[in-house]
Amino acid sequence: MANIISDETIEYVGILAKLELSEEEKEQAKKDMANMLDYIDTLNELDTSGVEPMSHVFPVNNVFREDVVTNEDDREEILANAPEAKDGAFVVPKTFD
């Protein structure tokens, strides 16, 4: 199933990847890409009619917990440690005028 990769394709992929390839590297890349495409063609020959499509080979489960508030309103206790507080908030120096 010889897939033929053009010089223009290799040049374009090199530009996208921001690579400067020598002529020998370009030839090797052409061979490698052709081999990859040939392998994909062999995979396309497999009968997958009874295989359910999936997005991942492992089962994907939601690992997040419920968003439940666990702390209480202890604003007064927190502000008790502040050097200065006003109207339920910390008072800090001005950073600009």
N, C-alpha and C positions, 0 to 999 in steps of 0.2 A: 504493500500500500504506500509506496514511496511518496511521502509528502515533500514537496519542493518549496523551500523558503527562499524568497527573492532577496537580492542584495538591498533593495529598498526597504523591505520589512526589517532586516537586521539594522539598517541605518536608523530607521524610525524608532525601533525599540531602544537602541543605544542613546538616541536623543532623549527619549522619555526617561530612561534610567540615568541620564547625565553621565554616560560612560564614553570614554575615548578608547575605542577598540582598534588594535592593530589589524592588519589584513589576516594574519594567522588566527587571531581571536575571533574575527568575524566568521571565518570559515568554520571554526570549531563551534561557534554559536549556532550557525546554520545547521550543522550536523546534529547538535544537541536538541534544537527545537524540532527538527524533523523526527528524531527518535521519540520525543515526547508526544508529538501528534500521532505517530504510528502506534504508540502504546494506548493512547486514548481511543484510537480506532479499534484496537483489539478489545477494549472494554465495551465499546458500543455493540460488539457482536454477542455479548451476554444476554440471555433471556431474563429480563427483569419484570415480566408481566405480572408476577405474583408478589412482587416486593412493594411494600408500602413506602411511599416517599417520606423522607425525614430531613430535618434540618441539621441534625447532629447525631453522631453514632451512639452517644450516651444519653440516657433520659435526662431531660432538663426540668428541674423543679425550682419553684420559687423558694429561695432561701431567706427571704426577708420576713421579719417578725411583724406582728400587728403593731401599728403605731398607737401605743397606749401611754398616756401621761402617767408617770409613776411618782413624780415629785409633787410636793404641795406648794402652795403659795407661801413661801417663807421670805418674802421681800424684806420684812422688818429685821429678820435675823441676819440677812446678807448685808443690809445697809448699816447694821450696827457696827460692822468692821470698817466702814468707810470713814475717811478723815472728815468728809463733809457731805451731807446729803440735803436735798431739797425736793419737795413734792414727789417723794418716792423714787428719786433717781440720784445717781452720783453727781456731785459737782466737781468739774474738772477745769483746769486753766484754759483760757481761750487759746485757740490755735491760729486764729486770724481775726482781723478787725473788720 
